Amino acid sequence: MAAVKLMSHEDRADALEDYCIEQLDKAVAPPDDQQQQQAQYPTVAELDAQIETRNRRRGVGSIFVAGTGNVRKLPAMPSKPTLKDFFELRFQPATHVLQSATRALETGMTEEIILACLLHDVVQTLIKADHGWWGAQLFEPYVPEKTTFAIRYHQALRFYEDKEAGYEYPDLYKTMFGVDYTPPPYIQETYKTIRKHKWYMEPRLVTVNDLYAFDPNKRPTLDPFIDIIGRKFKQPKEGLGFDNSPVAHMWRTLINPDAPL
């Protein structure tokens, strides 16, 4: 750990990449003839039974895994899944976003902002890097434009204080990114652009409600937001993942992250 701390961000990334390449080479090394002769093709049931023996998802590697230990078989989704189904069967417990949306609701935010707070981090179930952009893309066909804007750009704004709006740089980020962390150039440029935008306060209000939504003693539910979802979320009649939208594949990945290909 001491050696790692002395490395630059670039050196750490290079070392991690070298390690991953080495492990990949080992994983794909061809078996000898005897191993090939002993190989047997598994049945669908045998493969299904293997799900809970692994600490990863076959379809998305470790991206869909939270915590340690082997993964568990996910509950089946309805044939025409709704946003509520995803909250109950894929995004759960979603405590953080529910707390964020509850605070936005209690402080009188618009429904577009409340919805943005409710949705802003759920894509982290699928992927964490650039989650603002991923999250905005996931929801863009179904929510108001301001909601999409707020989700996309809260990621950049969270690195920059705006005390007048009620946002201070979190101590959590000093631990997560490093006390001397400087956001990459694309984040810096995004911030400069959005700071001048007429909708600047939309993503800024997400960061404000984001900052105070980590209370372990609060267990909000989705119930207060069902009406807002009904008014502001365009639920496809075919079900999320099956409406041929540009992001349907992302929802299908959430439905079945154990698919091998």
Legacy VTK file of the C-alpha trace (Angstrom):
# vtk DataFile Version 3.0
C-alpha trace
ASCII
DATASET POLYDATA
POINTS 261 float
0.000 0.000 0.000
2.878 2.383 0.760
4.324 1.798 -2.696
0.968 2.377 -4.344
0.545 5.690 -2.534
3.833 6.902 -4.029
2.637 6.162 -7.564
0.975 8.747 -9.766
-2.570 8.178 -11.065
-1.100 7.303 -14.472
1.374 4.781 -12.984
-1.410 3.097 -11.034
-3.525 2.816 -14.161
-0.598 1.359 -16.135
0.168 -1.182 -13.418
-3.464 -2.249 -13.209
-3.641 -2.613 -16.984
-0.466 -4.732 -17.039
-1.903 -6.986 -14.345
-5.210 -7.374 -16.181
-3.387 -8.255 -19.409
-1.333 -10.870 -17.575
-4.424 -12.435 -16.006
-6.222 -12.405 -19.347
-3.329 -14.191 -21.033
-3.466 -16.889 -18.356
-7.234 -17.247 -18.705
-7.184 -17.746 -22.472
-4.131 -20.012 -22.632
-5.105 -23.074 -24.706
-5.582 -26.297 -22.707
-3.487 -29.354 -23.496
-4.938 -32.275 -25.458
-5.768 -34.263 -22.333
-7.725 -31.371 -20.864
-9.586 -30.980 -24.144
-10.522 -34.660 -24.148
-11.823 -34.418 -20.587
-13.893 -31.336 -21.301
-17.664 -31.769 -21.220
-20.346 -29.450 -22.411
-22.634 -28.301 -19.575
-26.397 -28.240 -19.753
-28.454 -25.067 -19.377
-29.501 -26.188 -15.903
-25.883 -26.808 -14.887
-24.872 -23.355 -16.060
-27.827 -21.836 -14.241
-26.761 -23.620 -11.066
-23.314 -22.062 -11.333
-24.594 -18.490 -10.947
-24.377 -18.448 -7.168
-20.906 -20.028 -7.150
-19.317 -16.987 -8.782
-18.462 -13.531 -7.487
-19.229 -11.922 -10.843
-21.898 -11.695 -13.511
-21.051 -13.515 -16.719
-22.617 -10.825 -18.877
-21.032 -7.791 -17.281
-18.148 -9.130 -15.230
-17.899 -7.332 -11.908
-19.853 -4.255 -12.995
-23.167 -5.552 -11.627
-21.655 -6.792 -8.356
-21.871 -4.881 -5.082
-19.780 -6.026 -2.138
-17.869 -9.297 -1.881
-18.651 -12.976 -2.087
-20.566 -14.925 -4.689
-23.460 -13.359 -6.532
-27.039 -14.516 -6.090
-29.510 -15.447 -8.735
-31.614 -12.400 -9.548
-35.408 -12.554 -9.425
-37.198 -12.825 -12.744
-38.581 -9.630 -14.253
-42.124 -9.292 -15.649
-42.527 -9.684 -19.406
-43.247 -5.946 -19.708
-41.166 -4.415 -16.917
-41.877 -0.937 -15.599
-39.616 1.518 -13.799
-41.217 0.395 -10.525
-40.245 -3.205 -11.310
-36.629 -2.158 -11.825
-36.591 -0.318 -8.505
-37.972 -3.360 -6.732
-36.016 -6.091 -8.536
-32.772 -4.494 -9.773
-32.046 -1.133 -8.137
-32.910 -2.145 -4.585
-32.420 -1.010 -1.919
-31.818 2.349 -3.708
-31.732 4.034 -0.299
-29.475 6.861 -1.404
-31.574 8.024 -4.371
-34.780 7.624 -2.371
-33.316 9.841 0.359
-32.180 12.348 -2.253
-35.601 12.478 -3.914
-37.330 12.699 -0.514
-35.253 15.730 0.410
-36.047 17.330 -2.948
-39.752 16.641 -2.389
-39.715 18.040 1.150
-37.885 21.208 0.104
-40.339 22.003 -2.682
-38.315 21.194 -5.788
-39.998 20.855 -9.171
-41.136 17.419 -10.303
-38.380 17.367 -12.941
-35.741 17.812 -10.229
-37.396 15.334 -7.857
-37.403 12.758 -10.650
-33.760 13.541 -11.459
-32.825 13.003 -7.799
-34.724 9.718 -7.802
-32.899 8.472 -10.905
-29.497 10.169 -10.794
-27.439 7.265 -9.413
-29.391 4.082 -10.156
-27.285 3.413 -13.265
-24.419 2.684 -10.863
-26.034 -0.717 -10.471
-24.795 -1.252 -14.016
-21.710 0.978 -14.187
-20.054 3.614 -12.007
-17.617 5.386 -14.329
-19.162 8.417 -16.046
-22.460 7.505 -14.419
-23.912 10.951 -15.115
-23.670 10.414 -18.865
-24.684 6.760 -18.652
-27.661 7.596 -16.453
-28.846 10.411 -18.700
-28.634 8.141 -21.736
-30.513 5.352 -19.950
-33.458 7.625 -19.136
-33.386 10.131 -21.992
-36.203 8.585 -24.082
-38.558 8.532 -21.114
-38.143 11.666 -18.992
-38.369 15.473 -19.459
-35.387 17.207 -21.035
-34.542 19.077 -17.831
-34.446 15.811 -15.911
-32.019 14.322 -18.426
-29.885 17.471 -18.277
-29.791 17.356 -14.483
-28.780 13.699 -14.379
-26.064 14.064 -17.024
-24.293 17.089 -15.557
-24.596 16.500 -11.828
-21.487 14.336 -12.233
-19.310 17.261 -13.273
-20.844 19.822 -10.909
-20.309 17.661 -7.828
-16.552 18.412 -8.006
-17.122 22.163 -7.704
-18.453 24.029 -4.700
-21.340 26.464 -4.884
-21.912 27.547 -1.315
-24.550 30.067 -2.342
-26.614 27.182 -3.737
-25.906 25.104 -0.632
-23.226 22.769 -1.994
-19.815 22.229 -0.390
-17.167 19.823 -1.644
-17.767 16.540 0.246
-15.150 14.981 2.506
-16.235 11.667 0.981
-14.614 12.668 -2.306
-11.313 13.396 -0.569
-11.323 9.776 0.525
-12.667 8.355 -2.707
-10.580 10.342 -5.209
-7.663 11.616 -3.103
-7.144 14.865 -1.270
-5.084 16.240 -4.158
-7.449 15.087 -6.889
-8.000 17.298 -9.912
-10.904 16.391 -12.222
-9.865 15.402 -15.756
-10.029 18.021 -18.524
-13.398 16.883 -19.908
-14.970 17.392 -16.461
-13.362 20.813 -16.152
-14.615 21.872 -19.583
-18.074 20.494 -18.891
-18.284 22.462 -15.661
-17.281 25.702 -17.392
-19.957 25.174 -20.031
-22.757 24.188 -17.655
-21.916 26.979 -15.198
-22.997 29.435 -17.923
-26.043 27.443 -19.036
-29.580 28.661 -18.383
-30.348 25.309 -16.758
-27.318 25.349 -14.464
-29.469 25.068 -11.339
-31.070 21.808 -12.473
-27.950 19.618 -12.053
-26.752 21.848 -9.207
-29.897 21.059 -7.217
-29.259 17.368 -7.750
-25.821 17.778 -6.153
-27.368 19.695 -3.254
-29.907 16.951 -2.576
-27.240 14.323 -3.249
-24.875 15.600 -0.576
-27.249 15.085 2.356
-28.718 11.741 1.291
-26.527 9.294 3.225
-28.463 8.858 6.489
-28.332 5.204 7.678
-31.335 5.796 9.938
-33.739 6.759 7.146
-35.510 4.125 5.049
-37.702 5.966 2.514
-39.839 4.071 0.029
-40.804 4.597 -3.595
-44.474 5.189 -2.703
-44.367 9.029 -2.520
-42.982 9.160 -6.057
-45.394 6.837 -7.871
-47.614 9.728 -9.006
-44.622 11.753 -10.231
-43.366 8.740 -12.159
-46.826 8.351 -13.666
-46.853 11.971 -14.830
-43.236 12.415 -15.874
-41.953 8.986 -16.939
-43.033 7.730 -20.373
-43.431 4.045 -19.686
-43.301 2.099 -22.994
-46.244 -0.259 -23.470
-43.865 -3.029 -24.563
-41.906 -2.750 -21.320
-38.494 -1.227 -20.684
-35.971 -3.114 -22.773
-38.391 -4.186 -25.470
-39.517 -0.922 -27.092
-36.734 -0.746 -29.717
-35.474 2.517 -28.239
-31.763 3.411 -28.621
-31.249 2.368 -24.986
-33.378 -0.780 -24.865
-30.214 -2.907 -24.742
-29.139 -1.200 -21.516
-32.398 -2.175 -19.827
-32.092 -5.738 -21.139
-28.607 -5.926 -19.605
-30.117 -4.929 -16.279
-32.785 -7.594 -16.745
-30.290 -10.382 -17.462
-26.699 -9.562 -16.456
-25.859 -13.283 -16.337
-26.144 -13.695 -20.115
-22.703 -14.861 -21.333
-22.891 -12.926 -24.625
LINES 1 262
261 0 1 2 3 4 5 6 7 8 9 10 11 12 13 14 15 16 17 18 19 20 21 22 23 24 25 26 27 28 29 30 31 32 33 34 35 36 37 38 39 40 41 42 43 44 45 46 47 48 49 50 51 52 53 54 55 56 57 58 59 60 61 62 63 64 65 66 67 68 69 70 71 72 73 74 75 76 77 78 79 80 81 82 83 84 85 86 87 88 89 90 91 92 93 94 95 96 97 98 99 100 101 102 103 104 105 106 107 108 109 110 111 112 113 114 115 116 117 118 119 120 121 122 123 124 125 126 127 128 129 130 131 132 133 134 135 136 137 138 139 140 141 142 143 144 145 146 147 148 149 150 151 152 153 154 155 156 157 158 159 160 161 162 163 164 165 166 167 168 169 170 171 172 173 174 175 176 177 178 179 180 181 182 183 184 185 186 187 188 189 190 191 192 193 194 195 196 197 198 199 200 201 202 203 204 205 206 207 208 209 210 211 212 213 214 215 216 217 218 219 220 221 222 223 224 225 226 227 228 229 230 231 232 233 234 235 236 237 238 239 240 241 242 243 244 245 246 247 248 249 250 251 252 253 254 255 256 257 258 259 260
